[in-house]
Amino acid sequence: MIKAKLYNQAGEEKGEVKLNPEIFGMTVSDELVRQALVAVMANKRQVIAHSKDRSEVRGGGRKPWKQKGTGRARHGSTRSPIWKGGGVTFGPRNVRNFSKDINKKMKVKAVLMVLSDKANNQAIKILEKLEMTEPKTKKFADLTKNIKMEKSGLIVLDKMDKKIALSVSNIPKVEVIAADSLNIYDLLKYNHTIITKQALAKLEEVFLKK
């Protein structure tokens, strides 16, 4: 039986919660997790590097000197790659596509595998609730300290809450995410995953669709 420690909003331990084995009891495949992570990172990648070829370099439209009679080598344009300031041959182009496809079932399975691995390593903690009437960074800092959230943590909510997001924004290495946006990249990026009880129900709704 898979369990996780339950805390109140003050960070006080209140017992344990049984976790759904369909989400937190998966057998982990390192290869599938790697494949899903590579796909996510490739799809996040922005193509910035771009070199101009001879058709894009400014100037050089006129022949630099006549074809014959000067004793110099023949040239048609100063935009040629062999000229200083000319175009670049075989340089990086911004039309490259690094995106990778991975089907939805594999993507979901990989997320569940990471959640299962975290549950087995006591890296998942459950909160009874998480509510804020106004943004308060200190309250969140005290919570992370009390539940011994070392190094970094991802807080999973049933839906995004602006007050909570603002409260967390000044705490280093802590991030907030909605349950329906949970992805393998963020799960692996942070050491601990803090899930509210409402978010647990939302995870079942999102990942166990029939």
Protein Blocks (a to p, Z undefined) as FASTA:
>chain_A
ZZdddddfkopaebdcdddfklmmcccdfklmmmmmmmmmmmmpccfbdcddfklpgghi
bcfbdfbhnlpacdfbfkbfkbghiacehiacfkbcfbdcddfklmmmmmmmmmmmmmmn
opaccdfbacdfbdcfklmmmmmmmnopghiacdddfbdcfklmmmmmmpghiacddfkl
gcfklmmmpmbdcddfklmmmmmmmmmcZZ
